[in-house]
Amino acid sequence: MRIFNGIAASEGLAKGKALLHIHSQLVAEKHHISQEALPSELEAFEIAVRKAKENLEQHRGPDVASLPSEILETHMMMLSDPEYLSQIESEISSKLVCAQWAVDTVTNSMVSLLEASEDAILRDRVIDFKDVGLHLVKALSGNHGQDISTLEEDVILVADNIMPSELFAMDKTHVLGIALDGGGRASHVAILVRAFGIPAVLALGNAAAKVNDGDEVIVDGNYGEFYVRPELIAAQNLNERFALWQQHEAELLQMVDLPTEMNDGHKLSLKANIQTDGEVENAIRYGAGGIGLFRSEFLFMDSNDSASEEQQFNAYRKVVESMSPKPVTIRTIDIGGDKIVKGMGIDEKNPILGWRAVRFCLSRKDIFTIQLRALLRSSMYGKLQIMFPMISGGEELDAVLHLFEHVKEECRTEHIPFDPDIKVGTMIEVPSAAMCADILAKKVDFFSIGTNDLIQYTIAVDRGNEKIAYLYQPMHPGVLRSIKMIIDKAHKENIPVSLCGEMAADPLYSVLLAGLGLDEFSMGPQSILQVRKILRNVSYKEAQELAETVMQMDSYLTITTYIREWMHDRFDHFTTI
């Protein structure tokens, strides 16, 4: 028996026969070409780029969830990057080398730069450049390597590494778990396996070299362990752990149709975050009480341009109709920051603090007006709510609401029907908005706290910077006091408060957030049942007492330790993982 420890990238337990997927390096053909052959070689490269894009397009569709969709878009943008493509064409033309050789040279140069970076996130993106380069070499050579798109039996995929494109193409119905030698928790591979709900352990070192096809193996995505040919006693212990995991999963499925009601009758709402209309099915499957955040910018990222009114209307209408009579909250365009759309003129040195979200929208009223019209039209097909991101104060919100009223009047003039009672809200994700929550609460129907940005801005920390990532602490007293203040100011004006950041999906924070007075949680659909189970098994009084105790503490270390112990005293490991 061999036991390997790695990174728990995607929770769950899976056991079965190993399918070994070792990458024999695809060697690019390297030869010089004549001057006469140059035009045909450049044409072959252009054809290869088109083929690579077509292969990626096969995996893009309404059933692709938000994060996988973003990753696909990243690869598509790489294949459309004029600098990358022009460097390859220049390599072919200036050195008279074949296209495969040029792709290999330019891609390896970029990979070397990323590998030398001190930023762990940039180093994790190496695999994306390798993947895009591999796409092009495959398209040029016609060699597509081992095929895992169609499997005949259930397997545990064991690999030295795996490309994001392979995960998209993989036969997910037969892959029970994944064990990889490489990878990191922030890598696109990790993001994808979590999105696909496949138990996975990454960064196992040389585990793949110790496995044979058909070996009995176990992947424990909860503890980050990988067992190869487990011995009898170990197998029995793991079988018990596996049985407990299955029992836990079965208990969660029983929560689908139950209300999110604490055991003393206090009611809460759990909603889903989505980015494409194809994710609505998952939201319904996991018992979401509505859509708490529909990221509308995906329409613009997909089109690389300004989406038309009809395109937007059809997408919004589909989501609103599918969820009816449950509410759907659509956030207006939040491009800029880390979400760049070609053709919008956004290119800044400090984009997180720059021309993004409503700042962009108020400057590009032509684009914003079209979106507001599409939203108003779709409000006739269900319970639609509109939410504005990145509001920093009253003046900005007033400007947005003034434009919204203008668009409503425009629709009335054109006899375009819309819901006259449509609710509008604002995200609270900027510290100045939190400090002005009492002012903003008088102008809108609801708040939604965006903790991802609120934490980052409150503590002044870039969580993507590994040197200071440890400072990104949701349990920082300053963050918790901001959340409490926002909730109290909103309730004073009788408007509800939702939270749609990553905190909402973390089971460790569920009871505390309820105790702070939060009305709604909005999260990835797959997290809903876990949080519902927790909230149904405690009382609101207990949650309030927990919050009162925590709010007296003076450090995130003390708070995090206390919360973890409080939760572990009441729930099993699988529930609070």
N, C-alpha and C positions, 0 to 999 in steps of 0.2 A: 504493500500500500504506500502511496505517496500523497502527502498533503502539501498543497501550495497556498500561500497567503498572498492576496493581492488587494485591489481596490474594489469595494462593493459598489458597482456602478448602477445596477438596477435590481431592486429588491425581488425576492422570491426564491424558491427552491426548485431545482429541477434535477431529475436523475434519468439516466438512460445510456444508450450506446454512443460512444464517441465517433464523430465523423471528422477526420483530420483534414484540415484545409491549409496546407503549407504553400506559401507563395514561392514558386521558383521564379526568380527575378526575370521579368520579361526584358530581354536584352534588345535594345534598339539597334536596328541595322545601321552600320556606319560605312559609308563609302562616298567618294567624291563624284560629282556629276560634271558634265561638260556644259559650256556656256549655252550650247544649242538646246540642252535638256532643261535649262532653268525654267522657262515658262510652264512646261508640263509638270515640273516638280512643285512649283508654286500653286498650280491648279490642284494637284493632288493634295496639298496641304489644306487648301480651301475646302475641298470636298470632305476631308477628314474632320475638319472643324464642324461642318454641317452634320456629318454622321454622329459625331460625339454629342452634339446638341440634341439630335433626334433621339438618341439612346436615353438621354436624361429626361427628355420630354415624356417618354413612355411611363415614367414613374411619377409624373406630376398630374394630379387630378383632384377632384372634390373630396376624395376620401383620404388625402394626405393631410395629416395634422399640421398644426402651426409651426412647431419647431422643425420637423422634417421639411416642410415647405420652404422655410428660410434657408436651410442647408442646401436644398436643391437650387434655390435661387442664387446662393453664393457660388456654386459650381457653374451655373449658367453665366453668371457675371464674369467669372474667370475666363470662360471660353469666349466671352465678348470683349474682354479687356484689350483695348487697342495697343497698350504698351507691351503686354505679354505677346500678343500676336505679331506686332511689328518687329519685336526683337527676334522672334523665330524666323520671320520672313527675311530680315536683314542677315541673319546667320546663314540662311540658305543662299542668298544672293551674293553676299560679300565673300564667303568662303567656299562657295560652290560645293556644299555638302547636301546630302539627301535630307528630306524632311524629318525622318525619324531621328537622325543624328542631331539636327537642329533643335527639335523638341526636347530631346534628352539633355542637351547642353544647357539650354535656357532654363528649363525646369530645375535641373540640379543646381544651377547658380542661385535661383531663388530659394530653394530648399536649404542650401548652405547658409544663406543670410538669416533665415528664420531659425535654424538650429543653433546659430551662434547668439541669438537674442537672449537677454536675461529675463524676458517676459515669458512666463510659463504658458500663457494663453497663445502667444505667437508661436511658441514651439509646438503646441498641440495642433496648430493649423498646418504644420508640415505635411501631414497626411492628406490634407485637401489638395495641396499643390501636386503631390505625388499622384493622387487619384486623377486629377485633370490631365496631367502629363501622360498617365497610363491610358486614359481614354483615347487620347490622340494617337499614341503609338499603336494601340489595338486597332483603331480605325484605319491607320496607314498600312498595318501589316496583315490584318484579317485574322490575327491570332487572339482568341478571346479567353484562353486559359480554362481552368476548372470551372464547370458550371454547377452552381448551387441553386439555380432558379427553380428547378423541379426535383423534388426528393420523393422517394417512394415509401419512406418510413420515418418515424419520429427519431430525432437524433439530438445529441448535444454537440454543437459546433465548436471544435477546438482548433485554434489557429494561431500562427505566429503574429499575425495582424490581419486586419480586414479593412477594406476601403468602404467609405460611406456608400459609394455606388453599388457595391456588392450587397450591402445591407438592404438597400432599396429593392434590388432584384431578387434577393434571397427568398426561398419558399418558407415564409414565416409560419405557415400552418404546421410544418413538420420540425421546425427548430424550437426545441423546448428550452434550451439554455445556451449560453455562449461563454467560453473561456478563452481569453486572449493573452498572449505573452506581453503585448504592448498596450498602449492607450493610457489616457488619464481621465479623471472625472469630468474635466471641463472640455474634453475633446468632442468632436462631432459624433464619433462612434458612440461615446457614452450617452450623449443626448438622444441619439436615435434609438438605442436599445431601451432606454427608459420610455421614450414615446411609443415604441412598439410593444411595451409591456413584457419584454423577454428577460428573465433573470440572467444576470451577467456579472462576471468578475474579470477585471482587467489588470494589466501590469503584473502578470504572473511570472515574469522572467523567462525561464526556458521550459515551461511546463509542456508545451506542445511537443518538444523533443522526447519527452518521457511517455508519450501516449501512442497507442496503436489503434488503428481503425477497429471499431467493435468493442473496445475496452468499456467496462462498466465505469461510469464516472458520475460525480455529483457536483453540481454548481450551487453554492450557497451565496446568493446575492445579498443576503442580509448581513452576514458576517464577513464576506469577502474571502471565502474559502473554496478550494477546488480539490476534490478527492479523486484519485485515480486508483482503480482496482481496490476499493475499500475492503478491509478485512472484516470478518464476521461481526465482531463486537462493535467495531466502528460503524459498520453498515447498519447494525441494529439501532445504535444511537441516532444515526442520521435518519433512519426510517422513522424513528419516533419524532424527530424534529420535523421531518417532512410531513408526517401525519398531523402534527400540531399546526403546521403552516396551512395545510389543506383545510383543516377545521376553521382556522382563522379566516381564510378566504371564503369558505361557505357561510360563515357568520356575517361577513361583510355583505355578501349577496342578498342576505335576508333583509338588509337595511334599505334596499332600493325603493320600496314603496312606503317606507315609514317616514313620518314627519321628523324634522330636526327639532325635537322638543326635549328640553332638559327634564330630569326626573321629578322636578317640582312644578312642571307645567310651563316654564318659560320657553317661548318659541323663538327660533332663529331661522334664517334662510341660508341655504347653501346653493350657490350658483356656479356656473361653469365659465371659464375663460376659453374663448375660441378665436381662431383667426381665419378659418375657411368655413363655408357652408357645409362642407362634408363632415365637420366635427360635431354637428348637431346630433347625429345618431348616437355618438358616444355620450353626449350630455344627457340624452334621454335614457340611455341604457344604464347609466350610473345614478339615475334618480335626481338630476339637477332640478332645482326649483326655478330655473330660468337661466338666462345668459347674463352674467354680471359684467362681462367685458368681451365685446366683439371688436377685435383690432382691425379697423377698416383699411389700414394702410397696405394690407396684403394685395388689394386690388391694384394699387399703384406700383407695388414692387413687381407684380406679375407682368404688368404691361410696359414697365420701364418708361412710362409716360403718364400723362393725365388721363385717368379712366373716364369714360363718357358717362353722362347722366344715366343712360339706359343700362350700361354695364353695372353701375352701382345700384340702381333701382332693382334690377333683377336679382342681384346677390343679396341685398338687404331684405327684399320681399321674401325670398326663399327661406331665410333664417327665421324671420318673424312669423311667417305662416307655419313653418315646421314646429315651432315652439308654442304657438298659440294654444291655450290662453295665457301661458306663462310669459312673464316679461322678458324682453330682450333689450339690453343696454348696449348701444353702439357708440364707441368712442370715435370722435372725429379724427381726421388724419393726424397721426403722430410720427411724421417722418422727420428726418434730421437726427442728431445724436448718433446712435449706432445703427440707424435705419436709413441708409442712403438710397435714393431713387435717382437713376440716371435721367438727365434731361430736366431736372428741377433746379439746377444752378446752385446746389448746396455743396460747398467745398470749403471747410473751415478748419482752422488749426485746433480749435477747442469746441467741437460740435456739441458736446453734452451741455455746455452752457451757452449755446449759440442760437442760430436761426432755426428753430424746430417747433413742432406742434402748432399751438395757436399763434405763435409769433410768425411762423411761416404762413399760416392761413390768413392772418390779417394783412399780410403783405401781398399775398396772392389771392385776392378776393374772387378772382375769376374761377379758380379751382375750388375754393371753399364754398362759393355760392352754388356751384353745380352739386357738390356733395349734400349741402343742406336741402336742396330741392329734391334730390333722390331720397333722402331720409324722410322728408315730409310725405312724399308720395307713398312710400312703403308703410307709413304709420297706419294706413287704412286696412292693413291685412293682419293686424294683431296688436299686441301691447308693446309698443316701441318707446324706449327712452333714449335720449341723446345726452352724451357726456363729453365735456370739453377738457382736454389734457393741458398740463403745464401752465395753468393759470397762476399768475404770481400776485395778483391783487385786484382790487375793485375796478380800477380803470380798464384793465385788460378784459375782465369779465363783462363789464358794461359794453365795451366795444363789440364783443362777440354776440351778446344778447341783442344789441341794437341791429346788427347785421341780420341776425336770425329773424327778428320781427319784420325787417324789410323784405326778406325772402318769403315769409308767410304772406305778407300783403301782396307780393308779386304773384304768388300762387292763387290767392283769392281773385285777383284781377283776371287771371287766365283761366279761372274756374277749375283749378286743379284741386281735387278734394284731399284733405288731410285731417288727422285727428286734432281738433281744436284744443283738447285737453292734454296734449303730449307733454310729458314731463322732461325737464332738462336738469342736468346736474353738472358738477365740476369735480375733477380729480383734485385731491389735495396731496401734492408731492413736492412742493417747494416750501421751504421753511417760512417764507414771507406769507404764503397763503395760510399756513397753519396758524401763524400769529394773528392773521386777519380773519380767522374762521367765523367769528361772530358777525363780521361785516358781510362776508360771502354767503353765509347761511340765510340771510334775508332776501337774497336774490335768486336762489335756485330751489329745486324740489328735493335734492339729495346730494350727499357727498360720497365720493369713493376715494379711499386713501390708497395711493400708490406707494407702497413701502419700499419698493426697489430703489426708486429715486429719492424718496424722502430720507431713507437711511444714509444714502450716499451723500446727499447735500447737507444733511444735519451734522454728520461727523466729518465732512470734508475728506472723504476717502474714496479712491477709485478701487472698487473691489476686483477689477481686472489686473491690478498691479500687485504681483505676488509679494513685493517687499512690504506692503502695508495692508494686504488683504485681511490680516488678522484683526485689523481695526474695524472691519465691517461687521458690526454686532447688532442684530435686531433687538437684543435685550439691553442695549445701552440705556441708562436712565433718561438721557435726553430724548431718545427716540420714543420710549414708553410714555414720557410726560407729554410729548407732542401728540401722540395718538390719543391719550386721555383727554387732552385739552380740545382737540378737534371734535371728539365724540360729544363732550359736554356742551360745547358751543352749539353744535348742530341740534342736539336734543332740546336745548333751551328755545330754539326756533321751531321745534316739532318737525324736524326733518330726519330721515333715517341715514345711517352711515354704513357703507360697505367697505371692505378691504380687499383689494385685488392683487396685491403683490405676493411674492413667494411665501411670506409669513403665513398667509391664509391657508396654504396647503401643508404647512409643517405641523404634524400632530402635537409636537411638544408645546406649541403656543396656543392651541385651540381654546383650552379652558381659560387661560389668562386673558385672551382677547375678548372672550364672552364676558368675563368678569369686569373688564374695562368698559363694557356697555355696548360693544359692537353689535349691530343688528344683522348684518349679512356678511358672509364669507364668499369670495369668488376665487376659483382655483381651477387647475387642470381637472377635467372630468374624472380621471382615474384616482384622484385624491379624495373625492367627495365622501365615499362610504367610510373610509378610515376616520375622517373627522366627525362624521355623523355618529359613528359608534361611540366615540369618546364623549361627545356632547350629550348624548342620550343617557350616559351612565354617571353623570354628576348633576348636582343641583346648581341652580343659579346662585343660591346663597353661598355654596362652597366656592364657586368661581369668584364671586365678589370678595370673599374673605381672602382668597389667594391673591387677588389683585391688590387689595389693601396692604397685605403683608409685603408684597414685592415692591410696591411704590414707596416703601419706607427704606429700601435698600439703596446702597450708594455706589455699586459697581456692577458691571455686566457679568463679571466672573461669579460674584455672589449670587446674582439673580439667576443666571443660567444653571448653576449647580443646584440651587434650591428648586427651580422648576423641574429639572430632570429627575431629582429624587422624589418630588411630589407626584409626578406622573408615573414613575416606575413603581411607586408604592401602591398604585391603584390599577395599573394596566399591565398586560403582558408585554414582552419585548417586541412582538410583531406589531402591536398596536402603536407603540411609541417610537418605532424605528426611524 
